[in-house]
């Protein structure tokens, strides 16, 4: 049976606005971030998309976004958290190394990119193996990007530009594999 996962990035946060590294650390949604989440909610309503279940990262910015998008009960999962950037957390984004990051953050107490991708993939597979057909999962920019990279071999579309706040990635899930079928980047 084919199932659908809507993997979505949270709305803009104070640290996004101030260009701070934000992985496991957290900051609140801005007024624009709340507006972005409301636009995503409208997208789902206008397209008559009804979720069987909803999940969010344990980060407040993700759960706050989800609570604006839908009023349904949801489950917070650590597996949907953003990349752990170690001691770079809260620092200026100017300090980030060039892409790809690979294992750069490991020596600073953070996560390896491959381990991070495996965490996201395993978490999303576990979600979709449940008894549901349409799922919303609110996560983070690098988490969404790395989940896309993990499954790029099954997908015919890709996202080259940055994954914007409240970008929605629509994946089909069948035979234990994900396929990216649509990218919804709102124009705010």
C-alpha positions in Angstrom: 0.0 0.0 0.0 1.3 3.4 -1.0 1.5 5.9 1.9 2.3 9.6 2.0 4.8 11.5 4.2 4.7 15.3 4.2 8.1 16.3 5.7 8.1 20.0 6.5 10.7 22.4 7.9 9.7 24.6 10.8 8.9 28.4 10.5 11.5 31.1 10.7 13.1 31.5 14.1 15.0 34.2 15.9 18.3 32.4 15.2 17.4 31.9 11.5 16.9 35.7 11.3 20.1 36.4 13.2 22.0 33.8 11.1 23.0 31.7 14.0 23.8 28.0 13.8 20.8 26.2 15.2 20.8 22.4 15.4 20.0 21.0 18.9 19.8 24.4 20.4 16.5 26.2 20.0 15.0 29.7 19.5 11.4 30.9 19.2 9.4 31.4 16.0 9.4 35.0 14.7 6.2 36.8 13.5 7.2 35.7 10.0 7.7 32.1 11.2 4.1 32.1 12.5 2.9 33.6 9.2 4.8 30.9 7.3 3.2 28.1 9.4 -0.3 29.6 8.8 0.4 29.6 5.0 1.4 25.9 5.2 -1.8 25.2 7.2 -3.8 26.9 4.4 -2.0 24.9 1.8 -3.1 21.6 3.4 -6.7 22.9 3.9 -6.9 24.2 0.3 -5.7 20.8 -1.0 -8.0 18.8 1.3 -5.1 17.0 2.8 -6.1 15.2 6.0 -3.4 13.6 8.2 -3.8 10.2 9.9 -1.0 11.1 12.3 1.4 14.0 13.0 4.9 14.0 14.4 7.4 16.7 15.3 11.0 17.0 16.3 11.4 17.5 20.1 12.6 21.1 19.3 10.1 23.7 20.3 10.4 25.5 17.0 9.1 22.4 15.2 6.3 21.5 17.7 5.2 25.2 17.7 5.0 25.1 13.9 3.0 21.9 13.9 0.5 23.3 16.4 -0.2 26.1 14.0 -0.5 23.8 11.0 -2.9 21.3 12.7 -4.8 21.0 16.0 -4.6 17.2 16.0 -2.7 15.4 18.7 0.9 14.6 17.7 4.0 12.8 18.9 7.4 14.4 19.4 10.4 12.3 18.3 14.0 12.9 19.0 14.9 11.1 15.7 13.4 14.1 13.8 15.7 16.6 15.5 18.1 18.7 13.5 21.8 17.9 13.0 23.8 18.2 16.2 26.5 20.9 15.4 28.3 20.5 18.7 30.1 23.6 20.0 29.1 25.5 16.9 25.5 25.6 18.3 24.4 29.3 18.7 27.5 30.6 16.8 27.5 32.7 13.6 26.7 30.7 10.4 29.8 32.4 9.0 31.8 29.7 11.0 30.3 26.8 9.0 32.7 24.9 6.9 32.1 24.5 3.1 29.6 21.8 2.1 29.5 18.9 2.4 30.0 18.9 6.1 30.7 15.1 6.4 32.2 14.3 9.8 33.4 17.9 10.4 31.2 18.5 13.5 32.2 15.2 15.2 35.5 16.6 16.6 33.4 19.4 18.2 30.9 17.1 19.9 28.4 17.0 17.0 27.1 14.4 14.6 28.5 12.7 11.6 26.5 13.4 8.4 26.1 9.7 7.6 24.9 8.9 11.1 22.5 11.9 10.9 21.0 10.7 7.6 20.6 7.1 9.0 18.8 8.6 12.1 16.4 10.5 9.9 15.8 7.6 7.5 15.2 5.1 10.4 12.8 7.5 12.2 10.7 8.2 9.1 10.6 4.5 8.2 9.4 3.7 11.7 6.7 6.4 11.4 5.5 5.1 8.0 5.4 1.4 9.1 2.6 2.4 11.5 -1.0 2.0 10.7 -1.5 5.3 8.8 -1.7 6.5 5.2 -1.0 10.2 5.4 1.5 11.6 7.8 2.8 15.1 8.7 6.3 15.3 10.2 7.7 18.7 11.1 11.5 18.8 11.2 14.4 21.1 10.2 16.3 22.4 7.1 19.4 20.1 7.2 17.2 17.2 8.4 14.9 17.6 5.4 17.9 18.1 3.0 19.7 15.0 4.2 16.6 12.9 4.1 16.2 13.9 0.5 19.8 13.1 -0.2 19.4 9.7 1.4 16.6 8.9 -1.0 17.7 10.8 -4.1 18.4 7.5 -5.9 14.6 6.7 -5.9 13.4 10.2 -6.8 13.2 12.0 -10.1 12.9 15.5 -8.7 15.3 17.4 -6.6 15.7 20.7 -4.7 18.8 22.6 -5.6 18.1 25.9 -3.8 17.9 26.1 0.0 15.0 24.5 1.7 13.0 27.5 3.0 11.1 27.8 6.2 7.9 25.8 6.1 8.9 24.1 2.8 6.9 21.0 2.4 8.4 17.8 0.8 5.9 15.2 -0.3 7.2 11.7 -0.3 5.4 8.5 -1.3 6.3 5.5 0.8 5.9 2.0 -0.6 7.9 -1.3 -0.2 10.0 0.3 2.6 11.3 3.0 0.2 10.6 6.8 -0.1 10.2 8.7 -3.3 10.1 12.5 -3.4 7.1 13.5 -5.6 6.6 17.2 -4.9 8.3 20.2 -3.3 6.1 23.1 -2.1 8.1 26.3 -1.3 5.7 29.1 -0.4 6.4 32.6 -1.6 6.2 34.7 1.5 
